[in-house]
Amino acid sequence: MKINLYIIDKKGKRELYTPLMEHYIKSCRSWAKVEVHELFGKEIAKAQDLSPAAAQAAYTKAFERYRGSGYDIALDPAGEMVDSHRFADLLKDRGVVNFYIGGAFGFERDFLEQSNKVVSFGRITLSHKLVKVVLLEQIFRGLSIIHKHPYHK
């Protein structure tokens, strides 16, 4: 199984959350290859200065080449709130799962409608660095549930 996290975020230098991210990626290795892809460039930076709509369009364009290569899940505050068992069901029996985390201005409506699933971790705003850790932990928890590993209890 392959799990990709595509996120609108500047490639971070060594930071507080890096060891946690590495821990969860390594913990998943028995069941899945997990990769984090941080996407950010001049086009996105410029679009974010123009308007929220331009920023959202730039995010969609950045994600475009990865869409449809697996089961696409967007993280959005307006998405479905799921518990860990339902989250595990989203991973079950899938070859490739792609998670998308938008930039500061969220996603275009069309992007969300074209996703296989839209999931919310709640209505609060989390930093991109922190949401990566939370998502990676839930991926490990979900894989643990699927494979009946005691971690999730």
C-alpha angles and dihedrals in degrees: 000000000000124000121188127191111202112190136174098232139117113261102265127226117224104309143168094274099045096090091051092049091049090048094056094042089052092045090056094053095096090064109019145010107241123194132180117213116192112199123194134133146151092284092058094044091050093045092051088057091051104052144309090261092052090048093051091049090051091051091051090050091050091052095041097093093054099047119108095019090108142340104326119215121180120200110221132154090235093053128102115293109227134185121230094267092053089046088054089052089059089060098041118113094357125133097201128015121187121197119197125202113186129214130261092296098048127224136321112253091242091055091055093045091052093051118099089229138004115208132186129206088197139293095283121100116243127191115255090245092054096043089055090057093045092048093047091050091051091048090053091045091049092049089047090054092048092049095040094242113161095235094094095059 
